[in-house]
Amino acid sequence: MKLTQERFRILSAIFEEIVTYYGPSKFHPKRPTLNIFHDGSHRSMGEHNEVKHGQEVSVNVALCDNMKDAVGTLIHEYHHHHQHPASYWRYHRMYGASGNPYEIEADRVAARDLHLFWPR
């Protein structure tokens, strides 16, 4: 999917709704920043990362087929913001990315709650 100014604006607004709906994390003192980008060579649709200034939720629209995918990715990645970071990586080492219970939970939450944010 191409990243247009309108899509950037819509995804930014939806991210604000997601942050308001789910509230702050008990594991991170600050809310994450949002990074929306387009990079066809990048390996994933989204990420939740620790960055110099705190936490960041990223969505790579180049790997999203449509806005529904992008919004689902925002929900999924923001859900990681609410998960215990050390447990996430422990599960990742134990089960791999596809078997990580935190990934499975984030997928389930995104599928369950997508209708709350999309379509608008």
Backbone as a printed PyTorch tensor [residue, N CA C, xyz], in Angstrom:
tensor([[[  0.8440,  -1.1620,   0.0000],
         [  0.0000,   0.0000,   0.0000],
         [  0.8990,   1.2380,   0.0000]],

        [[  0.5360,   2.2220,  -0.7690],
         [  1.3000,   3.4670,  -0.7970],
         [  0.9820,   4.3200,   0.4290]],

        [[  1.9760,   5.0750,   0.8560],
         [  1.7900,   5.9830,   1.9880],
         [  1.5100,   7.3780,   1.4480]],

        [[  0.2730,   7.8030,   1.5880],
         [ -0.1200,   9.1490,   1.1790],
         [ -0.2760,  10.0100,   2.4200]],

        [[ -0.3580,  11.3110,   2.2150],
         [ -0.5790,  12.2160,   3.3530],
         [ -1.9000,  11.8980,   4.0430]],

        [[ -2.9210,  11.5650,   3.2620],
         [ -4.2290,  11.2590,   3.8340],
         [ -4.1700,   9.9760,   4.6700]],

        [[ -3.5110,   8.9650,   4.1690],
         [ -3.3780,   7.7220,   4.9420],
         [ -2.5590,   7.9540,   6.2070]],

        [[ -1.5110,   8.7540,   6.1020],
         [ -0.7010,   9.0910,   7.2720],
         [ -1.5680,   9.7880,   8.3250]],

        [[ -2.3820,  10.7450,   7.8910],
         [ -3.2610,  11.4800,   8.7970],
         [ -4.2670,  10.5410,   9.4620]],

        [[ -4.8750,   9.6620,   8.6690],
         [ -5.8750,   8.7360,   9.2070],
         [ -5.2410,   7.7670,  10.2050]],

        [[ -4.0990,   7.1950,   9.8490],
         [ -3.4360,   6.2530,  10.7680],
         [ -2.9860,   6.9420,  12.0470]],

        [[ -2.5280,   8.1640,  11.9480],
         [ -2.1330,   8.9150,  13.1500],
         [ -3.3360,   9.1510,  14.0490]],

        [[ -4.4680,   9.5070,  13.4660],
         [ -5.6840,   9.7340,  14.2520],
         [ -6.1650,   8.4430,  14.8970]],

        [[ -6.1150,   7.3500,  14.1540],
         [ -6.5290,   6.0580,  14.7060],
         [ -5.5950,   5.6370,  15.8360]],

        [[ -4.3040,   5.8910,  15.6920],
         [ -3.3750,   5.5610,  16.7660],
         [ -3.7520,   6.3060,  18.0430]],

        [[ -4.1420,   7.5640,  17.9280],
         [ -4.5830,   8.3210,  19.1090],
         [ -5.7980,   7.6570,  19.7520]],

        [[ -6.7240,   7.1770,  18.9270],
         [ -7.9040,   6.4790,  19.4490],
         [ -7.5020,   5.1780,  20.1570]],

        [[ -6.5500,   4.4610,  19.5790],
         [ -6.0690,   3.2100,  20.1780],
         [ -5.4310,   3.4770,  21.5380]],

        [[ -4.5800,   4.4910,  21.6120],
         [ -3.9180,   4.8440,  22.8700],
         [ -4.9570,   5.2270,  23.9250]],

        [[ -5.9530,   5.9840,  23.5320],
         [ -7.0060,   6.3860,  24.4670],
         [ -7.8230,   5.1800,  24.9180]],

        [[ -8.1690,   4.3180,  24.0030],
         [ -9.0070,   3.1560,  24.3150],
         [ -8.3060,   2.1930,  25.2750]],

        [[ -7.0550,   1.8480,  25.0010],
         [ -6.3400,   0.8600,  25.8240],
         [ -5.6410,   1.4750,  27.0320]],

        [[ -5.3820,   2.7700,  26.9850],
         [ -4.7640,   3.4440,  28.1170],
         [ -3.2650,   3.1970,  28.2120]],

        [[ -2.6700,   3.7120,  29.2970],
         [ -1.2170,   3.5930,  29.4580],
         [ -0.7900,   2.1820,  29.8650]],

        [[  0.4750,   1.9120,  29.6500],
         [  1.0670,   0.6290,  30.0190],
         [  1.5750,   0.7000,  31.4550]],

        [[  1.4600,  -0.4000,  32.1790],
         [  2.0490,  -0.4400,  33.5160],
         [  3.5320,  -0.7830,  33.4520]],

        [[  4.0280,  -1.1430,  32.2690],
         [  5.4320,  -1.5150,  32.1170],
         [  6.3090,  -0.3980,  31.5590]],

        [[  5.6970,   0.6160,  30.9790],
         [  6.4570,   1.7140,  30.3690],
         [  5.8720,   3.0430,  30.8490]],

        [[  6.7090,   3.9410,  31.3830],
         [  6.1870,   5.1840,  31.9570],
         [  5.6340,   6.1670,  30.9200]],

        [[  6.1310,   6.1140,  29.6980],
         [  5.6800,   7.0420,  28.6600],
         [  4.9010,   6.3070,  27.5860]],

        [[  4.0120,   7.0330,  26.9470],
         [  3.3200,   6.4450,  25.7950],
         [  4.3020,   6.3570,  24.6300]],

        [[  4.1260,   5.3890,  23.7500],
         [  5.0610,   5.2580,  22.6320],
         [  4.8140,   6.3190,  21.5650]],

        [[  5.8600,   6.6290,  20.8430],
         [  5.7080,   7.4790,  19.6680],
         [  5.2720,   6.5860,  18.5070]],

        [[  4.7910,   7.2050,  17.4530],
         [  4.3220,   6.4810,  16.2790],
         [  5.2580,   6.7420,  15.1110]],

        [[  5.6460,   5.6800,  14.4430],
         [  6.4770,   5.7660,  13.2490],
         [  5.7470,   5.0470,  12.1190]],

        [[  5.2770,   5.8070,  11.1350],
         [  4.6220,   5.2430,   9.9550],
         [  5.6020,   5.4030,   8.8080]],

        [[  5.9410,   4.2870,   8.1530],
         [  6.9290,   4.3790,   7.0850],
         [  6.6000,   3.4100,   5.9490]],

        [[  7.2970,   3.5760,   4.8410],
         [  7.1220,   2.7400,   3.6580],
         [  8.4890,   2.2280,   3.2340]],

        [[  8.7150,   0.9180,   3.4250],
         [ 10.0030,   0.3170,   3.0720],
         [  9.7640,  -1.1270,   2.6550]],

        [[  9.7470,  -1.3600,   1.3510],
         [  9.4830,  -2.6900,   0.8260],
         [ 10.5390,  -3.7110,   1.1800]],

        [[ 11.7340,  -3.2760,   1.5800],
         [ 12.7910,  -4.2200,   1.9320],
         [ 12.7740,  -4.5910,   3.4160]],

        [[ 11.9490,  -3.9010,   4.1960],
         [ 11.8620,  -4.1780,   5.6340],
         [ 11.1510,  -5.5090,   5.8430]],

        [[ 11.4620,  -6.2140,   6.9190],
         [ 10.9840,  -7.5780,   7.1110],
         [  9.6080,  -7.7270,   7.7470]],

        [[  9.0670,  -6.6830,   8.3720],
         [  7.7920,  -6.8750,   9.0660],
         [  6.8420,  -5.7010,   8.8550]],

        [[  5.5440,  -5.9940,   9.0710],
         [  4.5140,  -4.9620,   8.9360],
         [  4.5610,  -3.9750,  10.0940]],

        [[  5.0160,  -4.4160,  11.2400],
         [  5.0360,  -3.5330,  12.3880],
         [  5.9950,  -4.0080,  13.4570]],

        [[  6.2940,  -3.0810,  14.3720],
         [  7.1940,  -3.3870,  15.4760],
         [  6.8670,  -2.4970,  16.6640]],

        [[  7.1790,  -3.0200,  17.8380],
         [  7.1780,  -2.2190,  19.0640],
         [  8.6070,  -2.2810,  19.5760]],

        [[  9.2630,  -1.1370,  19.6270],
         [ 10.6940,  -1.1080,  19.9520],
         [ 11.0050,  -0.1330,  21.0640]],

        [[ 12.0910,  -0.4360,  21.7460],
         [ 12.6850,   0.5250,  22.6710],
         [ 13.6050,   1.4130,  21.8340]],

        [[ 13.4170,   2.7080,  21.9390],
         [ 14.2670,   3.6710,  21.2390],
         [ 14.8630,   4.6290,  22.2650]],

        [[ 15.7460,   5.4810,  21.8250],
         [ 16.4780,   6.3580,  22.7480],
         [ 15.5490,   7.1570,  23.6650]],

        [[ 14.4600,   7.6520,  23.1470],
         [ 13.5680,   8.5150,  23.9320],
         [ 12.4220,   7.7570,  24.6030]],

        [[ 12.3760,   6.4360,  24.4940],
         [ 11.2980,   5.6700,  25.1230],
         [ 10.8840,   4.4890,  24.2660]],

        [[  9.6160,   4.3880,  23.9880],
         [  9.0630,   3.2960,  23.1900],
         [  8.5280,   3.8500,  21.8670]],

        [[  8.4870,   2.9720,  20.8620],
         [  7.9910,   3.3800,  19.5480],
         [  7.1640,   2.2480,  18.9570]],

        [[  6.0150,   2.5990,  18.4050],
         [  5.1910,   1.6850,  17.6250],
         [  5.3820,   2.0760,  16.1690]],

        [[  5.7600,   1.0740,  15.3510],
         [  6.0040,   1.3200,  13.9320],
         [  5.0620,   0.4870,  13.0900]],

        [[  4.6120,   1.0730,  11.9790],
         [  3.8530,   0.3230,  10.9850],
         [  4.4690,   0.6070,   9.6200]],

        [[  4.7730,  -0.4620,   8.9160],
         [  5.3760,  -0.3790,   7.5850],
         [  4.2690,  -0.6100,   6.5610]],

        [[  3.7390,   0.4590,   6.0050],
         [  2.5970,   0.3330,   5.1030],
         [  2.9620,  -0.3500,   3.7880]],

        [[  4.2480,  -0.4320,   3.4600],
         [  4.6640,  -1.1190,   2.2290],
         [  4.2630,  -2.5920,   2.2690]],

        [[  4.1940,  -3.1860,   3.4610],
         [  3.8400,  -4.5950,   3.5920],
         [  2.3740,  -4.8150,   3.9330]],

        [[  1.6160,  -3.7310,   4.0450],
         [  0.1790,  -3.8150,   4.3110],
         [ -0.5650,  -3.7710,   2.9760]],

        [[ -1.5160,  -4.6750,   2.7990],
         [ -2.2980,  -4.6750,   1.5630],
         [ -3.3050,  -3.5390,   1.5190]],

        [[ -3.7640,  -3.1100,   2.6910],
         [ -4.8200,  -2.0960,   2.7560],
         [ -4.8070,  -1.4390,   4.1370]],

        [[ -5.7010,  -0.4890,   4.3320],
         [ -5.7730,   0.2360,   5.6050],
         [ -6.1920,  -0.6930,   6.7450]],

        [[ -7.0130,  -1.6710,   6.4620],
         [ -7.4210,  -2.6280,   7.4920],
         [ -6.1910,  -3.3400,   8.0720]],

        [[ -5.2730,  -3.7690,   7.2180],
         [ -4.0340,  -4.3940,   7.6870],
         [ -3.2160,  -3.4350,   8.5450]],

        [[ -3.1190,  -2.1820,   8.1070],
         [ -2.3290,  -1.1860,   8.8450],
         [ -2.9320,  -0.9170,  10.2220]],

        [[ -4.2480,  -0.8010,  10.3010],
         [ -4.9050,  -0.5500,  11.5890],
         [ -4.7540,  -1.7700,  12.5080]],

        [[ -4.9140,  -2.9660,  11.9640],
         [ -4.6990,  -4.1740,  12.7530],
         [ -3.2840,  -4.2480,  13.2990]],

        [[ -2.3230,  -3.8090,  12.4840],
         [ -0.9270,  -3.7870,  12.9260],
         [ -0.7300,  -2.7870,  14.0590]],

        [[ -1.3630,  -1.6220,  13.9730],
         [ -1.2590,  -0.6420,  15.0600],
         [ -1.8010,  -1.2160,  16.3650]],

        [[ -2.9370,  -1.8900,  16.2960],
         [ -3.5250,  -2.4890,  17.5040],
         [ -2.5730,  -3.5580,  18.0600]],

        [[ -2.1020,  -4.4280,  17.1810],
         [ -1.1910,  -5.5030,  17.5780],
         [  0.0520,  -4.9450,  18.2740]],

        [[  0.6860,  -3.9630,  17.6570],
         [  1.9300,  -3.4180,  18.2140],
         [  1.6840,  -2.6320,  19.4930]],

        [[  0.5760,  -1.9080,  19.5750],
         [  0.2850,  -1.1950,  20.8240],
         [  0.0020,  -2.1960,  21.9480]],

        [[ -0.5640,  -3.3430,  21.6050],
         [ -0.7880,  -4.3610,  22.6280],
         [  0.5430,  -4.8320,  23.2180]],

        [[  1.5760,  -4.9250,  22.3850],
         [  2.9090,  -5.2800,  22.9070],
         [  3.3910,  -4.2500,  23.9290]],

        [[  2.9840,  -2.9980,  23.7750],
         [  3.3510,  -1.9520,  24.7310],
         [  2.8160,  -2.2840,  26.1310]],

        [[  1.7560,  -3.0800,  26.1910],
         [  1.1300,  -3.4550,  27.4660],
         [  1.6510,  -4.7790,  28.0160]],

        [[  2.5850,  -5.3940,  27.3390],
         [  3.1230,  -6.6760,  27.7730],
         [  4.4780,  -6.4920,  28.4430]],

        [[  4.7820,  -7.3860,  29.3590],
         [  6.0430,  -7.3250,  30.0990],
         [  7.2050,  -7.5980,  29.1430]],

        [[  8.1360,  -6.6430,  28.9890],
         [  9.2110,  -6.7930,  28.0030],
         [ 10.1090,  -8.0090,  28.2310]],

        [[ 10.5100,  -8.2700,  29.4590],
         [ 11.3970,  -9.4090,  29.7140],
         [ 10.6860, -10.7260,  29.4080]],

        [[  9.3990, -10.8030,  29.7420],
         [  8.6350, -12.0200,  29.4410],
         [  8.4940, -12.2170,  27.9430]],

        [[  8.2930, -11.1150,  27.2070],
         [  8.1860, -11.2160,  25.7500],
         [  9.4290, -11.9100,  25.1920]],

        [[ 10.5990, -11.4210,  25.5770],
         [ 11.8400, -11.9870,  25.0160],
         [ 12.1200, -13.3920,  25.5360]],

        [[ 11.7200, -13.6780,  26.7550],
         [ 11.8740, -15.0410,  27.2700],
         [ 11.0130, -15.9990,  26.4480]],

        [[  9.7510, -15.6230,  26.2000],
         [  8.8680, -16.4470,  25.3720],
         [  9.4000, -16.5690,  23.9470]],

        [[  9.9660, -15.4780,  23.4400],
         [ 10.5130, -15.4850,  22.0870],
         [ 11.6470, -16.5140,  21.9670]],

        [[ 12.5110, -16.5620,  22.9760],
         [ 13.6030, -17.5480,  22.9710],
         [ 13.0660, -18.9740,  23.1270]],

        [[ 12.0210, -19.1380,  23.9170],
         [ 11.4750, -20.4660,  24.1760],
         [ 10.6750, -21.0180,  22.9940]],

        [[  9.8490, -20.1600,  22.3760],
         [  8.8780, -20.6280,  21.3880],
         [  9.0920, -20.1000,  19.9760]],

        [[ 10.0150, -19.1620,  19.8000],
         [ 10.1730, -18.5290,  18.4920],
         [  9.0870, -17.4850,  18.2780]],

        [[  9.1860, -16.7700,  17.1840],
         [  8.2460, -15.6740,  16.9230],
         [  6.8120, -16.1790,  16.7450]],

        [[  6.6290, -17.2420,  15.9820],
         [  5.2670, -17.6950,  15.6790],
         [  4.6010, -18.3930,  16.8650]],

        [[  5.3710, -18.9570,  17.7840],
         [  4.7970, -19.6360,  18.9390],
         [  4.7820, -18.8140,  20.2120]],

        [[  5.3090, -17.5970,  20.1550],
         [  5.3630, -16.7260,  21.3260],
         [  3.9400, -16.4120,  21.7930]],

        [[  3.5840, -16.7640,  23.0330],
         [  2.2310, -16.4890,  23.5160],
         [  1.8450, -15.0090,  23.4620]],

        [[  2.8320, -14.1180,  23.6150],
         [  2.5250, -12.6850,  23.5210],
         [  2.1810, -12.2890,  22.0900]],

        [[  2.8010, -12.9080,  21.0980],
         [  2.4390, -12.6420,  19.6980],
         [  1.0400, -13.1720,  19.3940]],

        [[  0.7590, -14.3610,  19.8970],
         [ -0.5640, -14.9630,  19.6860],
         [ -1.6410, -14.0980,  20.3210]],

        [[ -1.3720, -13.6090,  21.5370],
         [ -2.3260, -12.7450,  22.2290],
         [ -2.5230, -11.4340,  21.4720]],

        [[ -1.4450, -10.8230,  20.9810],
         [ -1.5600,  -9.5650,  20.2390],
         [ -2.3500,  -9.7620,  18.9460]],

        [[ -2.1510, -10.8930,  18.2780],
         [ -2.9480, -11.2090,  17.0820],
         [ -4.4230, -11.3320,  17.4280]],

        [[ -4.7110, -12.0080,  18.5240],
         [ -6.1030, -12.2080,  18.9440],
         [ -6.7830, -10.8820,  19.2970]],

        [[ -6.0780, -10.0270,  20.0180],
         [ -6.6390,  -8.7240,  20.3870],
         [ -6.8830,  -7.8750,  19.1410]],

        [[ -5.9310,  -7.8720,  18.2160],
         [ -6.0920,  -7.0870,  16.9880],
         [ -7.2980,  -7.5710,  16.1850]],

        [[ -7.4650,  -8.8830,  16.0590],
         [ -8.6090,  -9.4340,  15.3230],
         [ -9.9250,  -9.1160,  16.0310]],

        [[ -9.9190,  -9.2250,  17.3490],
         [-11.1320,  -8.9830,  18.1290],
         [-11.5680,  -7.5240,  18.0810]],

        [[-10.5910,  -6.6040,  18.1420],
         [-10.9200,  -5.1850,  18.3140],
         [-10.8300,  -4.3460,  17.0510]],

        [[-10.4540,  -4.9310,  15.9380],
         [-10.3160,  -4.1590,  14.7070],
         [-11.5750,  -3.3610,  14.3800]],

        [[-12.7370,  -3.9580,  14.5900],
         [-13.9990,  -3.2830,  14.2570],
         [-14.2160,  -1.9920,  15.0600]],

        [[-13.5130,  -1.8270,  16.1740],
         [-13.6580,  -0.6150,  16.9790],
         [-13.0050,   0.5950,  16.3080]],

        [[-12.0420,   0.3460,  15.4230],
         [-11.2670,   1.4280,  14.8300],
         [-11.3640,   1.4960,  13.3020]],

        [[-11.7880,   0.3760,  12.6730],
         [-11.8910,   0.3410,  11.2110],
         [-13.0210,  -0.6030,  10.8010]],

        [[-13.8750,  -0.2620,   9.8330],
         [-13.8300,   0.9960,   9.0740],
         [-14.3290,   2.1530,   9.9090]],

        [[-13.9570,   3.3260,   9.4650],
         [-14.3180,   4.5490,  10.1810],
         [-15.7070,   4.9800,   9.8040]]])
